[in-house]
Amino acid sequence: MLSVDALMTVGLLFVFGLAFGPVGVIGARIRRISKDTQGQIGNMTSAVHEGLSSIRMVRTYRLEHQLQQSSDEVFERLRSLRLKMVRWQAGASPLVEIMGGLAVAVLLILVTGRLQSGAIDIAAFVGLLTALGVITSPARRLGVSYASALAGLAALDRIFTLYDTQNTITGGAFEYEGKDRAQGALRFENVSFDYPDGYRALDGVSLDITAGQTVAFVGRSGAGKSTIFNLIPRLYDVTDGQITLDERPITDFTLAELRDQISVVSQESVLLNATVIQNIRFGREAATDDECIAAAKAASAHDFIEALPDGYQTPIDPTQHSFSGGERQRLSIARAILRDAPILLLDEPTSALDAESEAAIREALKELEKGRTTLVIAHRLSTILHSDQIVVLDKGQVADTGTHDELLKRGGIYAELFNLQFQSAPKRRRRFLRQSDASLMEKTPMGRVLRFFGG
């Protein structure tokens, strides 16, 4: 077209260029609608998951109508946004068609004048008209593709927001050589921690935990127990102060090396979509099958695993209730035993179990605690009576420390919590619970019963 008549070609391109303004407006509108649509899709997914995961409560409390009503609102908002998207996308193609028609009209007007002046002949006119037709089809597709691309960019914005999030917790350079590992001595030096919303969970906590000690953390809800457990493997970093491991700041360790020194058994035992033996091996990827089986035996899990259809090769589906709470917890303990880390974090591992399962778990935990620095979050105070040290937390601060007997004698929060838990127990049982003499606990029938249940 430029070789036939440069002036007319520039004029036609100018007409097509006028379409970029409206197409740009349409594209910006589509991008905003698409962003809102992505948000509503997230709400829809949450609504469906909420309804399915809480179906028993919904049916028991007859909440079907309320749940359906809230879901309908989410679906209706999504439908409305989808319709808006279709309408705006549909507007791009006619706009390009209109611009193509205007370009033909401009071509005819210009050609008339150019033919009269003799600057162009019929052959050149036919060439320009043919070339214009060739341009129009890809221009139409380009307009539609542009609108679709902007809708896709809105979805990518949500993904890139996640990818672009900066990791604020970075490791140091220290790693143990060969088979060396931590001894397990922990020290909290005036540690404070604020959550992103400004809530101060810990305020000036100072503690010395000797390697191999069993230390229990007790206190009311919100006292800061779980925060301490989150700070040790650096899931969060302290706001003030520092935590040391064997007199070395934990920020000096690489994250991998620090976390290799820690095993966790929590209230909720997590099982992944894999075989039983693979779930145990997550504690240490290089472990052999024999080592995994030995860990299962130590955790009192071998018998029920062997009773499964394929034994240790039985696939686990986390979405199905294939195991009882006690069985899941024993698999979690087997994973921790296999990991063989010098620091063990026990986050109330028996809180959701019945008495029989708790007794089995307690035996497995005794095996796991040997030779390790063990930190325990306890709500059932009967499970921590013989801890080397009990730390009482209150409003993010250390309110008191000592053994069970020392804390009871001093009164305070621990004595209050202890008496509150056992005030409804028979007087004879309460008397034995207050006794810390090991020989007395062993010699009396009641003492042996209490010791069996972790007392």
C-alpha positions in Angstrom: 0.0 0.0 0.0 2.9 2.4 0.8 4.5 1.6 -2.6 1.2 2.3 -4.4 0.2 5.6 -2.6 2.0 6.5 0.6 -0.4 9.5 1.4 -3.6 7.4 1.2 -2.0 4.6 3.2 -1.1 7.0 6.1 -4.7 8.3 6.0 -6.1 4.8 6.3 -3.8 3.9 9.1 -4.9 7.0 10.9 -8.5 5.9 10.7 -7.6 2.5 12.1 -5.6 4.2 14.8 -8.7 6.0 16.0 -10.0 2.5 17.1 -7.3 2.1 19.7 -8.8 4.7 22.0 -12.2 3.0 22.5 -10.6 -0.5 22.4 -8.2 0.7 25.2 -11.2 1.9 27.3 -12.9 -1.4 26.7 -9.8 -3.3 27.7 -9.3 -1.3 30.9 -12.9 -2.0 31.9 -12.6 -5.7 31.1 -9.4 -5.9 33.3 -11.3 -4.4 36.2 -14.2 -6.7 35.8 -11.9 -9.7 35.4 -10.1 -8.8 38.7 -13.5 -8.7 40.5 -14.5 -12.0 38.8 -11.3 -13.7 40.1 -12.2 -12.5 43.7 -15.7 -13.9 43.3 -14.4 -17.2 42.1 -12.4 -17.4 45.3 -15.5 -16.6 47.3 -17.4 -19.3 45.4 -14.7 -21.9 46.1 -14.7 -21.0 49.8 -18.5 -21.2 49.9 -18.6 -24.7 48.3 -15.7 -25.9 50.6 -17.4 -24.5 53.7 -20.7 -26.2 52.8 -19.1 -29.6 52.2 -16.7 -29.6 55.1 -19.4 -28.6 57.6 -22.2 -30.7 56.2 -22.8 -32.6 59.5 -23.2 -29.4 61.5 -25.4 -27.8 58.7 -27.8 -30.8 58.7 -27.8 -31.1 62.5 -28.7 -27.4 63.0 -30.8 -27.3 59.9 -28.8 -24.5 58.3 -29.4 -25.6 54.7 -31.5 -22.6 53.9 -29.0 -20.0 55.3 -26.1 -21.7 53.6 -28.0 -21.9 50.3 -29.0 -18.3 50.5 -25.4 -17.1 51.1 -24.1 -19.3 48.3 -26.8 -18.0 45.9 -25.6 -14.5 46.6 -22.1 -15.4 45.7 -23.1 -17.2 42.6 -25.4 -14.3 41.5 -22.6 -11.8 41.9 -20.3 -14.1 39.8 -23.0 -14.5 37.1 -23.5 -10.7 37.0 -19.8 -10.1 36.5 -19.5 -12.8 33.8 -22.4 -11.2 31.9 -20.6 -7.8 32.1 -17.4 -9.4 30.9 -19.2 -10.9 27.9 -20.9 -7.6 27.0 -17.7 -5.6 27.1 -15.7 -8.3 25.2 -18.5 -8.4 22.5 -18.1 -4.7 22.0 -14.5 -4.9 20.8 -15.3 -6.8 17.6 -18.1 -4.5 16.3 -15.9 -1.5 17.0 -13.1 -2.8 14.8 -15.7 -3.6 12.1 -16.9 0.0 12.2 -13.4 1.3 11.9 -12.9 -1.0 9.0 -16.0 0.3 7.3 -14.9 3.9 7.9 -11.5 3.1 6.4 -13.2 1.8 3.2 -15.3 5.0 3.1 -12.2 7.2 3.5 -10.5 5.2 0.9 -13.3 5.8 -1.6 -13.4 9.5 -0.8 -9.6 9.8 -1.2 -9.5 7.7 -4.3 -12.2 9.9 -6.0 -10.0 12.9 -5.7 -6.8 11.1 -6.6 -8.4 9.6 -9.7 -9.6 13.0 -10.9 -6.2 14.5 -10.4 -4.6 11.6 -12.2 -2.4 10.7 -9.2 -3.7 7.2 -9.2 -5.2 4.8 -11.7 -7.9 2.1 -11.5 -5.3 -0.7 -11.1 -3.7 1.1 -8.1 -7.2 1.6 -6.6 -8.0 -2.1 -6.8 -4.6 -2.9 -5.2 -5.3 -0.6 -2.3 -8.8 -1.9 -1.8 -7.5 -5.5 -1.8 -4.7 -4.8 0.6 -7.2 -3.0 2.9 -9.4 -6.1 3.0 -6.4 -8.2 3.9 -5.6 -5.9 6.8 -9.1 -5.8 8.2 -9.4 -9.5 9.1 -6.2 -9.7 11.4 -7.1 -6.3 12.8 -10.5 -7.6 13.9 -8.9 -10.7 15.5 -6.3 -8.4 17.2 -9.0 -6.4 18.9 -10.7 -9.5 20.3 -7.4 -11.0 21.4 -6.5 -7.8 23.1 -9.6 -7.9 25.2 -9.0 -11.5 26.1 -5.4 -10.9 27.0 -6.4 -8.1 29.5 -8.8 -10.5 31.2 -5.9 -13.0 31.5 -3.6 -10.3 32.9 -6.1 -9.7 35.7 -5.8 -13.4 36.7 -2.1 -13.2 36.5 -2.0 -10.2 38.8 -3.2 -12.5 41.6 -0.6 -15.1 40.9 2.3 -12.6 40.5 1.3 -11.0 43.8 2.0 -14.3 45.5 5.3 -14.9 43.5 6.5 -11.3 44.2 6.0 -11.6 48.0 9.4 -11.1 49.6 10.6 -13.7 52.0 11.4 -11.8 55.2 12.9 -14.8 56.9 16.3 -15.6 55.5 18.8 -18.1 57.0 22.4 -17.6 58.0 25.4 -19.6 56.8 26.1 -22.0 59.7 25.8 -25.7 59.2 27.1 -28.7 61.2 29.8 -30.8 59.7 29.4 -34.5 59.1 27.2 -36.2 61.7 27.5 -33.4 64.2 24.2 -31.9 65.5 22.9 -29.6 68.2 23.0 -30.5 71.8 19.6 -28.8 72.4 20.3 -26.0 74.9 17.9 -23.1 74.2 17.9 -19.6 75.6 15.4 -16.8 75.2 17.0 -13.5 75.8 14.4 -10.7 76.4 12.3 -12.0 73.5 9.3 -10.0 72.3 7.1 -10.6 69.3 4.4 -8.6 67.6 2.1 -10.1 65.0 1.6 -8.1 61.7 -1.7 -6.7 63.1 0.2 -5.1 66.0 -0.9 -7.6 68.7 2.0 -8.2 71.1 2.1 -12.0 71.8 5.3 -12.0 73.8 6.8 -9.3 75.9 10.4 -9.6 77.3 10.5 -13.4 77.7 13.8 -14.7 79.1 14.3 -18.5 79.6 17.2 -20.9 80.0 16.5 -24.5 78.8 19.3 -27.0 79.4 20.0 -29.7 76.8 17.9 -32.8 77.6 15.4 -31.1 79.8 11.6 -31.5 79.5 10.0 -28.1 79.8 6.3 -27.5 79.9 4.5 -24.3 79.0 1.2 -23.6 80.6 -1.2 -20.7 80.8 -4.5 -19.4 79.7 -5.5 -19.2 76.0 -3.6 -16.3 74.3 -0.7 -16.4 76.8 1.9 -16.9 74.0 2.6 -20.7 74.2 2.1 -21.4 70.5 4.0 -18.3 69.6 7.1 -19.6 71.3 6.8 -22.8 69.4 6.5 -20.8 66.1 9.6 -18.8 66.9 12.0 -21.7 67.5 11.9 -23.1 63.9 11.7 -19.5 62.7 8.3 -19.7 61.2 8.3 -16.1 62.5 11.3 -13.9 63.6 11.4 -12.2 67.0 10.6 -8.5 67.1 13.1 -7.8 69.9 15.7 -9.9 71.7 17.1 -13.2 70.4 16.9 -17.0 70.7 20.0 -19.0 70.8 20.7 -22.7 70.3 23.8 -24.0 72.0 24.8 -20.4 72.6 24.6 -19.5 68.9 21.8 -17.2 67.6 19.3 -19.3 65.6 19.5 -16.6 62.9 23.1 -17.8 62.2 21.9 -21.2 61.1 20.7 -21.9 57.6 16.9 -22.5 57.7 17.4 -26.1 56.6 20.0 -26.8 59.2 18.0 -25.2 62.0 14.8 -27.1 61.2 16.7 -30.4 60.8 17.3 -30.1 64.6 13.6 -30.0 65.4 10.8 -32.6 65.5 7.2 -31.6 66.0 4.2 -33.6 67.2 1.1 -31.4 67.2 -2.6 -31.7 68.1 -3.5 -32.3 64.4 -1.4 -35.1 62.9 -1.0 -34.3 59.2 -1.1 -37.2 56.8 -0.3 -36.6 53.1 -1.5 -38.4 50.0 1.1 -41.2 49.9 1.6 -44.7 51.3 1.9 -45.3 55.1 5.7 -45.9 54.9 6.2 -42.8 52.8 4.3 -40.7 55.4 6.6 -42.0 58.1 9.6 -41.4 55.9 8.7 -37.7 55.6 10.6 -37.5 58.9 13.8 -38.4 57.1 13.8 -38.9 53.4 17.0 -41.0 53.3 15.6 -43.5 55.9 15.4 -47.2 54.9 12.3 -49.3 55.1 13.7 -51.1 58.2 14.3 -47.8 59.9 10.7 -46.7 59.2 9.4 -50.0 60.6 11.5 -49.7 63.7 10.2 -46.2 64.2 6.6 -47.4 63.8 7.2 -50.2 66.4 8.6 -47.6 68.9 5.5 -45.5 68.3 3.2 -48.5 69.0 1.9 -48.2 65.4 3.3 -51.5 63.9 0.4 -53.7 64.8 -2.4 -51.6 63.3 -0.3 -50.9 60.2 0.3 -54.6 59.6 -3.5 -55.1 59.8 -4.1 -52.8 56.9 -4.8 -54.4 53.4 -1.3 -53.7 52.1 0.5 -53.1 55.3 3.1 -50.4 55.1 2.3 -49.9 51.3 -1.3 -49.0 52.0 -2.1 -45.7 50.3 -3.5 -42.9 52.5 -6.2 -40.6 51.3 -6.2 -37.5 53.6 -9.8 -36.7 52.6 -11.1 -40.0 54.0 -11.2 -41.0 57.7 -9.2 -44.2 57.3 -7.5 -43.9 60.7 -8.7 -43.1 64.2 -7.3 -40.1 66.0 -4.9 -42.3 68.0 -3.6 -44.1 64.9 -3.0 -40.8 63.1 -1.1 -39.5 66.1 1.0 -42.6 66.4 2.0 -42.3 62.7 3.0 -38.7 63.5 5.1 -39.8 66.5 6.8 -42.5 64.3 7.7 -39.7 61.9 9.2 -37.7 64.7 11.1 -40.8 66.1 12.5 -41.4 62.6 13.7 -37.8 62.4 15.7 -38.3 65.6 16.1 -34.5 66.1 17.7 -33.2 69.3 14.8 -30.8 70.0 11.2 -32.1 70.3 8.1 -29.8 70.3 5.0 -31.4 71.6 1.9 -29.2 71.0 -0.7 -30.9 73.2 -0.5 -34.2 71.2 -3.0 -36.1 73.3 -5.7 -33.4 73.8 -8.2 -34.9 71.4 -7.8 -38.6 72.3 -9.7 -41.0 74.5 -8.1 -42.4 77.7 -7.1 -45.7 76.0 -5.4 -44.0 73.0 -3.8 -41.4 75.3 -2.2 -44.1 77.4 -0.7 -45.7 74.2 0.5 -42.3 73.0 2.0 -41.4 76.3 4.1 -44.6 76.2 5.3 -43.8 72.7 6.1 -40.2 73.7 8.2 -41.4 76.7 10.3 -43.3 74.1 10.5 -40.3 71.9 11.5 -37.9 74.7 14.6 -39.8 75.8 17.8 -37.9 75.3 16.1 -34.9 73.7 15.3 -31.4 74.8 11.5 -31.6 74.9 9.2 -28.6 75.0 5.5 -29.3 75.8 2.4 -27.2 75.5 0.0 -28.6 78.0 -3.6 -28.0 78.8 -4.0 -31.2 80.7 -1.8 -30.5 83.7 -1.8 -34.2 84.7 0.5 -34.9 81.7 3.3 -32.5 82.9 3.6 -33.1 86.6 7.1 -34.6 86.3 8.5 -32.1 83.9 12.0 -30.8 84.8 10.6 -27.2 84.6 7.2 -25.7 84.1 7.0 -22.2 82.6 3.8 -20.3 83.4 2.9 -17.7 80.8 0.5 -14.9 81.2 -0.3 -12.1 78.7 3.0 -12.8 76.8 5.2 -12.7 79.9 6.8 -15.3 82.1 4.7 -15.3 85.3 6.5 -18.0 87.1 8.8 -21.0 86.6 9.5 -24.1 88.7 8.6 -27.7 89.3 5.1 -28.8 89.9 5.5 -28.9 93.7 7.3 -25.5 93.8 4.5 -23.8 91.7 1.8 -25.3 93.9 3.4 -24.1 97.1 3.8 -20.6 95.7 0.2 -20.4 94.5 -0.5 -18.1 91.6 -1.8 -18.9 88.1 -0.5 -22.5 88.0 -2.1 -23.4 91.3 -5.3 -21.8 90.1 -5.3 -23.7 86.9 -4.4 -26.9 88.6 -7.2 -26.6 91.2 -9.6 -25.6 88.6 -8.9 -28.8 86.6 -9.1 -31.1 89.5 -11.6 -29.5 91.8 -14.3 -31.9 90.6 -12.1 -34.9 91.1 -12.6 -37.1 94.2 -10.7 -35.9 97.2 -8.5 -39.0 97.3 -7.4 -38.5 93.7 -6.6 -34.9 94.3 -4.5 -35.8 97.3 -2.5 -38.2 95.1 -2.2 -35.6 92.3 -0.6 -33.2 94.7 2.0 -35.7 95.8 5.3 -35.6 93.8 7.2 -38.3 95.7 8.0 -41.0 93.1 8.2 -43.8 95.6 4.7 -43.1 97.0 3.3 -42.9 93.5 4.8 -46.3 92.7 3.8 -48.0 95.9 0.1 -47.2 95.9 -2.6 -48.6 93.6 -4.0 -45.2 92.9 -0.5 -43.9 92.1 0.1 -46.6 89.6 -3.3 -45.8 87.9 -2.4 -42.1 87.7 1.0 -42.8 86.4 -0.5 -45.1 83.7 -2.7 -42.2 82.5 0.2 -39.7 82.5 -0.3 -38.3 86.0 
